[in-house]
Amino acid sequence: MTTEPRKSILCPNCRRLVSRDETRCPHCGISNPGSKWKSNLWTRNIQEPEGVIRAVIYVNIFMYVVSLLFDLSAVGSSLMNPFTALSPASNSLFLLGASGAIPISGYGRWWTILSAAYLHGSLLHIIFNMIAFRHLSTFVIREYGIFRMLAIFTLSSIVGYTVSYFAGVRLTIGASAAVCGLIGAILYYAKSRGGTYGHAVYTQVSGWLMGLFLIGFMPGINNWAHGGGLVGGIAIGFLLGYSERRPEGYRDKAIAGACAAATLLVLLWALFTGFIYRFS
């Protein structure tokens, strides 16, 4: 006795039950949800929040270690100060994609508005940013979705470093512009949603805003990038929307995919050119 193949599947985009023969998902609108190609593409590890969070953190750690190895003599001179311990040399950071007026105006390195988010100036710097990213990204993934979180993280960083460049900041690095973008997206969500839960979220994110305000008084802090990232996060959160208003769709995945691809290409270019100039 033969059995007919199952006619119902989970849509690879919105994960709702649909017919395999549907030409378009009635829930999210993606075309041909029964396509094996789409099913394989959208059900891989990128839909696992913990895997995506770890991937971003690991890339930051990798770039930080590479920046240290570019000039070990500079690392030794910074060990005595806990705030600057294990600080890469400025030249190493420049070669690997630090942003600002010097690399952009002086050398035409516009791509650094993307690469700068994956470089850090000290051990304390990267630890603080990665702890903040892990905490905030978990919330943004829950309320916006994994793909919109990636888009917010990447695009708000670009906005922050673009603002920083036009403000005349000479050389700048760090994931804090992107982290501020996540804060901005949470802030928009809290005010837009309202109610008891929205108010509770707003109260919590206000603590992060106060921390940013206080950190801004410390020397060497790029408040232009922080402010640009924060405003960028609010705007991108508004444009993309959150899950209660609209489930993640094909457009969100396309934007996140473009952000991930652009980031990968830029970082590979930074590593390639950095090694050539440093060791040639």
N, C-alpha and C positions, 0 to 999 in steps of 0.2 A: 504494500500500500504506500502510495506517495502522498506527501503533504505539500500544500502550497506554501511558497515562501511568505514570510510575514509581510503584511502590507503597511504596517505602522512602524515608524521610526521616530527617534528624537531628532528634531531639527538641529543641525550642527551649529546654528547661530544662536537661537533663543532657548534651546533645550526643551521645547514643548513637543507633545505628541502630534505627529502629522502623518498623512498618508505618503507612502514611498513614491506614489505616482503624481503627487502634487507638482504642478509647474511653478508654483510660488507659495511660500509658507503663508498661511492666513493670519499668523500672529505677528511676524516681524517683516515679512515681505521679501525675504531672500529668495532668489530664483533657484529652481531645481534643488530643493533641500535633500532629495534622495541621491544626488550625485555622489559617487564614491570619492571623487577627488575633493569635493568640499568637505565631506565627512572626515576624511583623513587630515585635511589641512587645519580644520578648526577644532579638532578634538585632541590636539597634542598638548605637550607640557605647558604651552603658553597660557592655557586656561587654568592652570594650577597656581593660585595666588602666591603660595609659599615659594614655589619655584621661581617665579618672576622676581619676587622681592630678593631672594638669595642671589639671583643672577646679577641684578643691579649692584648689590653690595660687593659681590665678588669682582665685578669689573672695576669698581672703584678701588678695591684693595689691590688688584693687579696693577692698575695704572700708578698707584701710590708707590708700590714696591719698585716698579720700573724707574720711576722718577728718582728714588733713592739710589738705585744702582748706577744711574747715569753719572753720579759724582759722589763717591763715598767719602772724599775728603771733607765735603761740606757737611755731611751727616755727623761726623765726629766732633766738629766745632760747635754743634747745637745741643749736645747731650746734657749740659749742665743746667739749662733752663727748662723747667717742666712745661712751659708754654710753647717753647720752640723745639722741644726734643724731637729728634728724628725728622728734621726739616730738610726737604730737598733743596738743592741749589736753585736760585732764580733762573739761571740759564737752562737748567734741566727742565724746569716747568715751562719756560718759553718754548723750547724745542718740542715739547710734547703737547702743546696746544693751549697754553695760558692765553686768556683774552685781554682786551683793553686797547687803549689808544696806540700803544707802541706796536704790538703785533698787527693790528688792523690797518692803521694809517701808515705806519712805517714799512710794513711788509706785505700788505694786502691779504692777510690771513683771516678772511671773514669767517671761515669755517670754525674758528676758535670760539664763536658764540655758542657752539654746541659741545666742543671738546672740553671746555673749561670746567664744566660740571663734574667731570670725572678726575679732576686733579685736586690735591690738597697740600697745604703748606706745613703740616706737622701731624704728629700722631694724635694729639688732642683734637685737632681740627677734623680729621677723618672720623674719629670715634664719635664725636658729638654729632656730626652730620648724619652718619649711618644709623645711630640710635634714633635720631629724630625722624629720618626717612622710614625706618622700620615701623615705628609707632604710628606715624601719620598715614603711610601708604595702606596699612591694614584697614583703617577707617575709610579711606577714599575708595578702596576696592569694594568694601561692603556696600557703600552707598552709590557709587558711580559705576563700578565694574572694573575688571582688570585692564581692559583695553583703554578705557577713558582715563584710568589712572596713569598709564604709560604716556598717553598724549598730554595730559596736564603736566606731568613731571618734565617732559622734554620741551614742550612749547613754552611753558612759563619760564624755564631756564633761558631759552633763547630770547624771550622778551626782556628778562632781567639783565642779561649781558649786553643786549642791544642798547637799553637805556643807560647802562653803565658806560658803554663806549661813548655815546653822545654827551654824557656828563663829563667826559674827559678823564675817567679813571685810567691810569697808565698801564697797569698790569694786574690781573685779577683771576682768581681761581675759586673752586669749591662748589659743592652741591647745594649750598644754602639758598641760591636763587630758586632752584627747583623745589627745595623743601618749603620755601615761602610760597611757592605756587600751590603746593598741596594745602597749606594753611589757608590760602585765599579761596580755594575750591570748597574747603570745609566751611569757611565763613559764609560763602554764598549759599551753600546748602542749608546751613542753620537758619539764616535770615529768610530764605525762600520758603522753607518748609513750615517754619513757625511751630506753634503748639508747645506742649510741655517738653517733648523730645527735642525739638528745634532749639528751644531756649536752653536746655541742658547742654546741648552740643555747643551752642554759642558761648556759654559760660566757660566751658572747658577750653575752647579754642582761644578765648580771650586771654587765658593764661599764657599760651604760646605767643600771642601778640605782645603781651607785656614783657616776656622774656626777650623777644626780638628788639623791643624798644630799649631795654637795658643793655643788651649786648652791643647795640649801635653806638654806645658811648665809648666802647673799647677802641684803642688805636688799631688801625689797619683794617677795620671792618668796612666792607663795601655796602653802605646803606642804599646806594642807587640800585645795585643789583637786587638787594632784598626787597626794596619797595617796588621795583619793576616786576619781580617775580610774584609778589603778593597780588598786585593789580592784575597781572597776567593770569594768575590762577583764578581770580574772581571772574574775569571776562571769559576764560575758556570754560570754566564750570557752567557759566550761563549759556554759552553757545552750544556746548555738548549736551547739557542737561544731565539729570541724575536718574537712577533706576526707577524711582517711584513715579516719575513723570513719563519716562520712555525707556524701554529695555534696550540694552546694547544691540546695535544692528551692524549690518555689513559695513556701513560708512565708518563707524567707530573702529572696527577692526582694520579697515584700510588705512585710516589715519595712524593708528598705533603701529601698524606694520611699516608704514612709511617712516615714522619716527625711529623705530628700531633699526631699520635698514640704513637710514641716514647716520644714526649714531655709530653703528658698526663700521661703516665706510670711513667716516671721519676719524675714528679712533685708529683704524688700521693705517690710514694715511698719516696720522700724527706719529705713530710708531715707526712707520717706514721712513719718513723724512727725518724724524728725530735721530734714528740710528745712523742714517747716512751722514748727517751733519756732525753728529757727536763723535763718530768713530772713523770718519774718512780722513 
